[in-house]
Amino acid sequence: MRRWFIGLPLVWLLLFFAAPFLIVAAISIVPAINASPPFESPLDPAKWTLDSYRLLISDDLYIAAFGNALRIAFTSTLIALLIGYPMAYAMARAEPRRRGVLVMLVVIPFWTSFLIRVYAWMQLLQPSGLINSALMGVGVIAEPLPLMANEFAVHLGLVYSYLPFMVLPLYAALERLDPALLEAAHDLGARPYSAFWRVTLPLSLPGIVAGCLLVFIPAAGEFIIPDLLGGPDSPMIGKILWTEFFNNRDWPTASALAIGLLVLLVTPILAFQAVERKAPVRA
């Protein structure tokens, strides 16, 4: 029975992670051709080449796409942390009978399709949308504000969409904290501000790291939000991947982009594992 419990997750990982990864890696090292499928056979070692990877580090478009993806994902994660931490803290300090309701309110957006929520933001942010119409109706502005097709809209969409992924790990970490630790800090003369920085924040660090990873990783590869809310001046790697796969049919380059993004995202995952190993053990 123990072998089944260990073997089933292993088979799942091999089928749905290792195998697709190896297929994408194999496609990335062969040339593109005008055929179906649009690449040379990876089974022929004579066809192997690193041209797709050389293109990634030499073409300004791909370099800018990687830079924009990491930068926008980082700033969106930071904004989500600044908003999500007070929310999670308030939820963890609420009366026990109200915590379930507060958690449900955070989870409710997941009950609506992700695409529908993004389209709803399009209706709100466009020049003739609700926000501009309301501001112009009360005389605050004379002409519509540029709320769409820019990085502001991308950040707004990313933070709104992935904020629950930040709040829930933070809430789980803060809710487990022993209130007696803060009481002891106060008894020893620590002020509330000092007790927070020296007790609450360090003990909630695993939740902070987990929430940041859960927001940063999908935000870095996001396609729908940059495509619908963003503009052409800030291409992100998700949109470039879509273009290479479906418009240009350059599967080797697209596969190399996917591998490159995966390598970049491995770093925060390893950092999270290091933090988890150093986290204090709770009784």
N, C-alpha and C positions, 0 to 999 in steps of 0.2 A: 504494500500500500504506500509505503514511504517513497518508493521509486516512482510511483504514479504521480504523487504530489510534486516531486522534483522534476520528473521528466516532461510533464505536460507544459509547464511554463517554458522549459528549454526548447521543446518542439515549436511552441508558439513564436518564440524569439527567432528561431532559425528560419521559420517559414515567412514571417512578416517583417523581419528586420534584417537578418543576415543575408538571406537570399536576394531581396530587392537591392540591398546595398551592393552586393557583389555584381549584380546585373548592371546597375548604374555605373559602377567603377569600371566594368569591362567595356561598356559603351564609350566611356570617356577617353579611352586610350586607342581608339581607332578613328580613321578619317570619316568624314561625312560624304555621302554619295547621293546622287539623284536617283533613288530607287525606293523600293519598299521591302524591308525597312530601310530608312535613309542612313545607313552606316555599314561599313565593312564588317565582315565576320570577326568577332573577337577571338574565335578559336584558332585563327591563323596568326602565330607570333610575328610573322613577317610584316603584318599590317599594323603592329603596335607602334604608337607614336605619342609624344607628349605635346603635340602642337596645340591642343585645346588648352592645356594648362599654361603654356607659354603665352597664349593669347590673353588669358585672364590677367596676367601681370604686366602686359604691354599695352593693352587697349584702355584708353581713358574712360570709355563708357562703363566697362566692367569694374574698374577701380572706383569710379564715382558711385556706382550702384552698391558695391560692398560698403563703401564709406558712409553713404546715406543710410543704408539699412542699419548698420551698427549705431550710428549717431542718433537716428530717430528712435530706434528701439531703446537705447540707453536713456535718452531724455524722457521718453514715455514711461519707462520703468521707474525713473526717479519721481516723476509727477504722480504716478500711481502709488508709490510708496508714501509720499507726503500726504496724499489724500486718504489712503487706505489705513495707515497706522492709527490715526485718531479714531477712525471708524471702528477698527478692530478693538482698540483699547476701550472705547465706550461700550461696545457690545460685551466685552469680557467683564466689565465692571457693572453691567446692568444687573437687575434682579434676576435670579435663576429662571423664574417663570416667564420672563420676557426674552430671554436669550434665543429660544427657539424661533420666536416670531421675527426677531432681528435677522437671524441667519436666513430664514425663509425669504425675507425682503431682499437680501443680497443675491439669493439664488434665483429669484423670480425672472430676471432677464433671460436666463437660460431656457425658459419655457417658450420663448419666441425665437423663430429662426434667426440665425446670425445675419443672413443676407437681408431679411426684412428690416432688421434694426439699422443696418447701414443705409438702406434706402430711405428709412425714416429720417436719418440725419441729413440726407441729401435734400429732402423736402424742407427741412428746417433751415439749412444753411444757404441754399441757392438764392440768387438775387431777388427773386419773387417769392421766397419762402416765408415761413411764419415769423422768423426772427426779424428779418429786414422789414417786412410789412408792418409788424407791430411797432418797431422803432420809428419808422417813417410816419406811421399813423399818429403817434403821440408827439411828433415834431422833434425827436432827439437827433435824427439825422436827416439830411436833405436828399441823399442818394444812397443806394444799397451799399453795404459794407462788403468787401471781398472776403467772404467767409469760406468759400470753396475753392478748389483747385490750387491749394497751397499747403504748406507744411502745417499750418495751424489746424486745418481740417483733418489732416492725417493724425496729428497728435491727439486731437479730440476724439476721433474715432477709435484709436488704439487704446487710450486710457479708459474710455467708456466701456469698450468691449471686454478688456482684460482686467478691469479693476476687481471683479469678484475673485479672480485667481490670486490677487494680492491679499485681499481681505481675509479669505478663509484660512490660509496657513498662518497668518498673523493672529487671527482670533484663536486658532487651536493652540498656538504657543502661549499667548497671553492668558487664556482661560485656565491653563494648567499651572500657572504661577501660584505659589503658596502666599496668601496675604500676610502670613506671619513674618515673612522676610521683610516686607515693607514696614510692618509694625516694629520689628527689631531695629531697622535702620532709623526710624523716627525716635525710638527709645534711646538710641546712641547719639542723638543730636543732629541727624541728617534732616535737612529741609526737604520738602516735597520734590523740588527741582533736582536736588542732588541725589535723592533716593531713586528718582526715575533714571538718571544717567548712570548711576553706579549699580543699580539692582535690576530694575525692570528691563532697560534696554539691552544689557549684556545677556540676560537670560532669554530674551526674545530673539536673539540673533539667528538661531536656526530657522525660525519662522520668517524673518526678514529675508534671509538668503533663499529659502524655498519659494517665497512669493516673488522675489525678483527674478528667479530663474523661470518660474511659470509664466511670467509676463514677457521677459526679455526674449526667450527662445522663440515663441510663436510670433512675436512682434517683428523680429528680425527677418523672418521669412514670409511675412504677411503679403498677400496678393490683392485680396478683394478691397480692403480699405484704401490702400494707395491708388488702386485703379479707379475706384468710384469717387473718392473724396480728394485725392491728390492731383497735382498738376504735372506737366511734362518736365518741369525744371528740377524735380527731385526724384529721379528714378530710383526705385528700390529693387533689391535682387529678386523678389518674388515676381514682379512684373517683367523683368528681363528674362527670367526663366520661362515664363509663359510665352513670351515673344519668340524665344529661340526654339522652344518645343513645337508650338502650334502654327506660328506664322512663318518663321524662317526654316523650320524643319531641320535645324542643325542640332540633332540629338547629342552628338559628342560634346559640343560646347556647352549645351544645357546640362548635361551630366557632370561635366567638370565644374560648372557653377554650383551644382548641388553638393558635390563633394567638398568644394572649397568652403561653402557655407557651413557644412557639417563640421569641418575641421575647426573653423572659427568658434563654433558654439561648444566644442568640447571643452574649451578652457574654463568657462564659468561652471560647467558641470563638475570638473575636477576640483575647482575652488569650493564648490558646495560640499563635496565629499570631504575635503580637508577640514572645513568648518564643522561638519557633523562629527568627525573624529575627535575634534578638540572641544566639543560642546560638553558642559558639565553634566555629570551623571545624576539623574534625579531618583530619589528613593521611591 
